[in-house]
Amino acid sequence: MHEFSVGGKCCRSHTLFTSPAELVSGQHWEANMSFSVEERGRPNTQDYRVFFKNSQGKYISPFHDIPIYANEAQVSIVFLCFLQFSGKKNSSLCYSNIFHAVVEVPRWTNAKMEIATKDQLNPLIQDVKKGNLRYVANVFPHKGYIWNYGAIPQTWEDPNHKDGDTGCCGDNDPIDICDIGNKVCSRGEIIKVKVLGTLALIDEGETDWKVIVINTEDPEAGDFNDIDDVRRLKPGYLEATVDWFKRYKVPDGKPENQFAFNGEFKDRDFAIKTVKSTHEFWKALISKQTNAGGLNCMNTSVSDSPFCCSAADAEAVVKSVSL
């Protein structure tokens, strides 16, 4: 029995650390969840890998083991009590819509790092095209990536599903984020983000959502709650984002990218709905209810998943990669 106070009233609960993700996927949550990284190989080589660890120092997959929702383990019961005493039905909305994000590419950098969805434990690797490491060109007036760029874990843009809004299938990756906060994050950093809106990029015929978010630890995060706040408080940033995604492949000899909705950003509610739909696709993937294709679903925490492995098996994967 856990006992705590909400609004001066005593609350009791037998199940303090339960979340929607745990209920649907069998994932075990930890209080005060934290993560770290371990680099193997030399940066700027094809052997370079960034592996992830949980707060116990156990190796995990950033694709499958980091929960999509941030903070819910700690706050879910608090909100149940708050709802009981306040009678408010949607009071937990702001917390249940705080997500984890994996930073793949820090702002102003050019190396195209990404979650290796086809490798065991899905470390970060640098993308390779035609045998060469990939670096995104500086497209005037931009320098590298103009946000902290990454992905929301436990999401998947299903390539077998044609999106009803874009008319195109998913790109077979976790859903992408662009963090507009002031901090320049580190490669592999796990941040908690508020979703503000989304842009629907059509990349070589595939739907490739770009979710606009802000780090919850940003000093200005409280001022940003929807896409219009970005337009008002960071004038020109959304226009620069469209311009960047339209032209960033042109120096490689490819045509300009296209967008659904005429390049207009969709609002927070639409974006959250999109993120949650990709989480549903991921749940089918991790439970082997859909064809994984070449994706690797090895994980250490989703106990109901047929791909769940032991900590020892995960460690063996990492130790097989040269330092």
Summary of the structure (lengths in Angstrom):
residues: 323
radius of gyration: 19.8
end to end distance: 45.9
largest distance: 64.1
contacts: 1031
relative contact order: 0.16
helix: 25%
strand: 26%
